[in-house]
């Protein structure tokens, strides 16, 4: 491991398809900037999993993430009844 990985915030969205044992995963990396959050609900349809990645050293971001997660789960989308969320 011992390698440094440099990252930068996602601007807009990135899409990747990953295939594992003939199972296709369509992964959407959606920017978390405040100006982009209002468009998140356009990605909810047919969502089966949500993975939220947060910089745990940014203590202020933790409470913002909690608020946004609750807002997302409160959205009226049928997939949330069977959707899993990983943080």
PEBELNOR-V410239 format. One record per residue. N is the residue number from 0. RES is the residue in one letter. OMEGA is omega in degrees with one decimal (* if undefined). D_LAST is the distance of its C-alpha to the last C-alpha in Angstrom with 2 decimals. Layout:
BEGIN
N|RES|OMEGA|D_LAST / N|RES|OMEGA|D_LAST
END
This chain:
BEGIN
0|X|175.4|21.75 / 1|X|176.0|23.37 / 2|X|179.7|22.90 / 3|X|178.7|21.70 / 4|X|179.1|19.63 / 5|X|-179.3|20.39 / 6|X|174.6|18.08 / 7|X|-178.7|18.82 / 8|X|176.0|17.18 / 9|X|174.5|17.42 / 10|X|-175.9|20.42 / 11|X|179.4|20.61 / 12|X|174.4|18.91 / 13|X|-179.4|19.16 / 14|X|176.4|19.47 / 15|X|172.1|19.56 / 16|X|179.2|20.73 / 17|X|179.3|19.88 / 18|X|177.9|22.16 / 19|X|179.4|21.57 / 20|X|179.8|24.47 / 21|X|173.5|25.69 / 22|X|-177.4|22.38 / 23|X|176.2|21.58 / 24|X|174.5|18.14 / 25|X|-173.8|18.36 / 26|X|176.6|15.47 / 27|X|173.8|15.43 / 28|X|-173.7|14.20 / 29|X|-179.7|14.79 / 30|X|-177.5|15.68 / 31|X|179.9|14.12 / 32|X|-177.0|17.48 / 33|X|-178.2|18.88 / 34|X|-178.4|21.70 / 35|X|-172.5|19.57 / 36|X|-178.7|17.42 / 37|X|179.9|20.41 / 38|X|-177.6|20.41 / 39|X|-175.5|16.89 / 40|X|177.3|18.49 / 41|X|-178.9|20.70 / 42|X|-173.0|17.95 / 43|X|-176.0|17.02 / 44|X|179.3|20.02 / 45|X|177.5|19.56 / 46|X|178.5|15.76 / 47|X|179.2|14.59 / 48|X|173.2|10.92 / 49|X|175.5|8.35 / 50|X|179.9|5.81 / 51|X|-179.6|4.92 / 52|X|-177.3|6.20 / 53|X|173.1|7.82 / 54|X|-174.7|10.91 / 55|X|176.3|10.68 / 56|X|178.2|14.47 / 57|X|-173.0|14.77 / 58|X|179.5|14.97 / 59|X|-177.0|16.17 / 60|X|-178.5|13.21 / 61|X|-179.0|10.95 / 62|X|176.9|13.32 / 63|X|179.5|13.64 / 64|X|178.1|9.99 / 65|X|179.4|10.39 / 66|X|-179.1|13.65 / 67|X|177.1|12.63 / 68|X|178.0|10.04 / 69|X|178.6|13.04 / 70|X|-180.0|15.39 / 71|X|-178.5|13.74 / 72|X|178.5|13.75 / 73|X|-179.1|17.29 / 74|X|-176.8|18.53 / 75|X|177.9|21.12 / 76|X|-175.1|19.96 / 77|X|-175.4|20.91 / 78|X|-176.0|17.98 / 79|X|179.7|15.64 / 80|X|179.8|17.76 / 81|X|-176.2|16.58 / 82|X|176.1|13.32 / 83|X|-179.4|10.18 / 84|X|179.3|6.72 / 85|X|176.8|3.78 / 86|X|*|0.00
END
